[in-house]
Amino acid sequence: MTDDIAVRAEDLTKFYGTRRGIEGLTLEVRTGEVMGFLGPNGAPGCRGGPTESHA
């Protein structure tokens, strides 16, 4: 596995209406890693974005 960073996000905040759900999220996903978010009921919390995967 490589140490190349494929995705970097810093200090993200997500609001649901007027309610803050996430504040100050910082993360890195390296090439070859798989990452996802799950909601409180275990359902994926990501909407949109890439839909194609590469092995």
C-alpha positions, 0 to 999 in steps of 0.5 A: 500500500502506498502513502499517497493521499487521495483525499484530504479534508480539513475542518469540515462542518455539516448542518442539517437545517439549523442543527450542526451534525459534525464540526471540525472533522479532519481526515485523510484517505490514502490511495488504496484505502476504502472509507465511508460514513455510516449514519446512526441507523447504520445506513450510508451517510454519503450522498452523491460523489463517485460511483465508480470503483477501481481495483 
